[in-house]
Amino acid sequence: MIRTLAVLAWWGFWTLLNGIWGIPWMYMTGRIDGLYRSAMWGARTGVKLAGAKLEVRGRDHVQIGRAHV
């Protein structure tokens, strides 16, 4: 329960922070890649705060250049 609250607090804080700098930056530069990278970093950090772990199996079947879930 505490980890869940920590993750929700982190994601809320990170969303506000990204909104403050990211949206104006996106409109000034016309590029979204900085905002996207920052948002993905914040999402991964939140998942790590929750204690989730990632295990990759069967990488020999992954096709390069395609999205996989």
C-alpha positions, 0 to 999 in steps of 0.5 A: 500500500505504501509503495502504491502511494509513493508511485502515485505521488511520484507520477503526479509530481513528474507529470506536473513537472513535465507539463511545466517545462515539456509542453512549452518546450515542445511548442517552441522546438516543434519536437516531442522527443525530449518530452517523450524521453522524460515521461518514459524515464519518469514512468520507469522510475515509478515502476521501479519504486513499486518494486516491479522487475523485468525479465526477458525470455526468448530474445531469439524470437524478437524481430528487430524494428517491431514493437513487442509487448 
